């Protein structure tokens, strides 16, 4: 644990993304906490998140650090951790610090902050997405293992998609919002970012459950026992796949256990993520609702749909017009007044800071709620009820809805030129989820034009586990690859990995049996060779789809080769190695511990 904490602080210090963090804990304090966790684990304590470090969005309280919600004028010193933070600490994770965000969690772009715009993890010219910008990018760059964000309109999903990571937006209220600065109190969710689906879901489950302080918190309902009787007919997609079909001629009866919103086959559990018997039916939008996607995105989405179909899922086109209409109510209707209720008084008291500490776009959105009448609120609530009814009908015959997570990936310049219009395009497929009480899960699904592309599964409240099972079918044939030089994040050849559909898994260290050499190549790159008298070398693991991995390896120039590399945790991974003949005249740089440290040493001279 101590080593992981030290590595996190070192990676933050060396990062070219200073806007990610608003506040860091003192390193000595975090290291002392890590030592205590190591001691407890050695004594036999069960701490499921031991060994992991976390970031927390700066609208969520962390004791000992100020909460700013992205505005210095709003800052206060919390007396205690937010419930979610207290629970992750109790599970053994160490919080490193507080991350940047679109001010007052109002935005999907990651640029609306006096602490600076957070650029994308893969391109300094493109946005990170927001409002949980710093949390997402800190995970994508491997600075932390997971991060907490919040989600009202898509803030826990859009930045996940744009940075090639997983974003879990649980059913509303499963993770208590105690200690969270509200954006829209009735709709807000605490969310989880991670590079791996299983870790993201584990953290979300550890943080879930009422805390007796948040009046909107709720637990997953207990199973419902449903008994069929002679003559009952089950919908086709809910018939058992193992015991024959049940129809009107079946004279047997069976007791089956389900959760609200789930099909009868949903709870045949396996190890790890849950498994469901029978054919899973997944809805996708009709072509008209996929119009306007960024170049290449519709084609990439079609590839993902085909991949899911090959796993045995049944794909059904549906009209999602009611969902899209509901989405417009979040910013274009009366619900914006709830943002005014949350922080409008602060804006009014500090109107002189608008354009300085207070972002003018955010202030304009929040202040617009002052003009909304109670009559309009009730009109919109009625409209939402009707649209919600239509949405529930959509999910009656499917297990989940699959969409692109967002519609495009603008540059920082494009957002600056049209801050409201650019932002509004981001939330087409995310804005309706919390309004309609849906669970959602965003997962990476390759790359388009060298930047990450993501898809999202959505389903009724409490369908969280089912969504995870479906998401696990995406990229099931992925291959992990160790890189130690020019393909590292931020290095000249990293784009080759991204274009191959790769996503960063995280930093790793080899076993102490390797040597690293600086080769005479263009661009400069190192060569890794196995030597039992060697040392450990720092690198990164990237995950590529099988097809992308094959194309990437086929284009690999000599003297580089791919072979098995031992890691310091005892596992093996495919990785870059070097032909021994290429070492003639090369400079050994093993004592530096890694390529980036060597490059930094060169800059020092």
NORLINKA-V712580 format. One record per backbone hydrogen bond with DSSP energy under -1.0 kcal/mol. NH is the residue of the N-H (numbers start at 1). CO is the residue of the C=O. Records with the same first field share a line. If there is no record, write none. Layout:
BEGIN
NH = CO, CO
END
This chain:
BEGIN
5 = 1
6 = 2
7 = 3
8 = 4
9 = 5
10 = 6
11 = 7
12 = 8
13 = 9
14 = 10
20 = 17
22 = 98
23 = 98
25 = 96
30 = 26
31 = 27
32 = 28
33 = 29
34 = 30
35 = 31
36 = 32
37 = 33
38 = 34
39 = 35
40 = 36
41 = 37
42 = 38
43 = 39
44 = 41
45 = 40
49 = 91
50 = 47
52 = 49
54 = 94
55 = 146
56 = 97
57 = 148
58 = 99
60 = 57
61 = 179
65 = 62
67 = 76
69 = 58
71 = 68
74 = 71
75 = 72
76 = 67
82 = 61
83 = 178
86 = 82
87 = 83
88 = 84
89 = 85
90 = 86
91 = 87
92 = 89
93 = 88
94 = 52
96 = 54
98 = 23
99 = 56
100 = 20
102 = 131
103 = 112
104 = 69
105 = 102
106 = 103
113 = 111
116 = 113
118 = 110
120 = 126
126 = 123
127 = 410
129 = 109
130 = 108
133 = 131
134 = 100
136 = 132
137 = 133
138 = 134
139 = 135
140 = 136
141 = 137
142 = 139
143 = 138
144 = 138
145 = 53
146 = 53
147 = 193
148 = 55
149 = 191
151 = 189
157 = 154
158 = 154
161 = 157
162 = 158
165 = 160
166 = 194
167 = 442
168 = 192
169 = 440
174 = 171
180 = 177
181 = 59
187 = 184
188 = 184
189 = 151
191 = 149
192 = 168
193 = 147
194 = 166
200 = 196
201 = 197
202 = 198
203 = 199
204 = 200
205 = 201
206 = 202
207 = 203
209 = 174
217 = 214
218 = 173
224 = 258
226 = 256
228 = 254
231 = 250
232 = 229
238 = 235
239 = 236
250 = 247
256 = 226
258 = 224
262 = 259
266 = 263
269 = 267
277 = 265
282 = 314
283 = 400
284 = 316
286 = 318
289 = 286
290 = 287
293 = 290
294 = 407
297 = 294
300 = 296
301 = 297
302 = 298
303 = 299
304 = 300
305 = 301
306 = 302
307 = 303
308 = 304
309 = 305
310 = 306
312 = 309
313 = 308
314 = 280
316 = 282
318 = 284
324 = 320
325 = 321
326 = 322
327 = 323
329 = 326
330 = 327
332 = 328
336 = 333
337 = 334
338 = 335
340 = 336
341 = 337
342 = 338
343 = 339
344 = 340
347 = 343
348 = 344
349 = 345
350 = 346
353 = 350
354 = 351
355 = 358
356 = 353
358 = 353
363 = 359
364 = 360
365 = 361
366 = 362
367 = 363
368 = 364
369 = 366
370 = 367
371 = 368
372 = 369
377 = 373
378 = 374
379 = 375
380 = 376
381 = 377
382 = 378
383 = 379
384 = 380
385 = 381
386 = 382
387 = 383
388 = 384
389 = 385
390 = 386
391 = 387
392 = 388
393 = 389
394 = 390
395 = 391
396 = 393
399 = 281
401 = 458
402 = 283
403 = 456
405 = 454
412 = 125
415 = 411
416 = 412
417 = 413
418 = 414
422 = 418
423 = 419
424 = 420
425 = 421
426 = 423
431 = 427
433 = 430
436 = 432
438 = 433
439 = 459
440 = 169
441 = 457
442 = 167
443 = 455
445 = 453
448 = 451
451 = 448
453 = 446
455 = 443
456 = 403
457 = 441
458 = 401
459 = 439
463 = 460
467 = 463
468 = 464
469 = 465
470 = 466
471 = 467
472 = 468
473 = 470
474 = 471
478 = 475
479 = 544
481 = 542
482 = 574
483 = 540
488 = 485
491 = 488
493 = 486
494 = 491
496 = 493
498 = 494
499 = 495
500 = 496
501 = 498
502 = 497
503 = 543
505 = 541
506 = 541
508 = 539
510 = 537
511 = 566
513 = 511
514 = 535
515 = 529
517 = 527
518 = 587
519 = 525
521 = 519
527 = 517
529 = 515
531 = 513
534 = 531
535 = 514
538 = 593
539 = 508
540 = 483
541 = 506
542 = 481
543 = 503
544 = 479
549 = 545
550 = 546
551 = 547
552 = 548
553 = 549
554 = 550
555 = 551
556 = 553
560 = 557
561 = 577
563 = 575
565 = 573
567 = 571
568 = 509
570 = 567
573 = 565
575 = 563
576 = 482
577 = 561
578 = 528
579 = 559
582 = 579
583 = 580
584 = 581
586 = 583
587 = 518
589 = 516
592 = 589
593 = 590
598 = 594
599 = 595
600 = 596
601 = 597
602 = 598
603 = 599
604 = 600
605 = 602
END
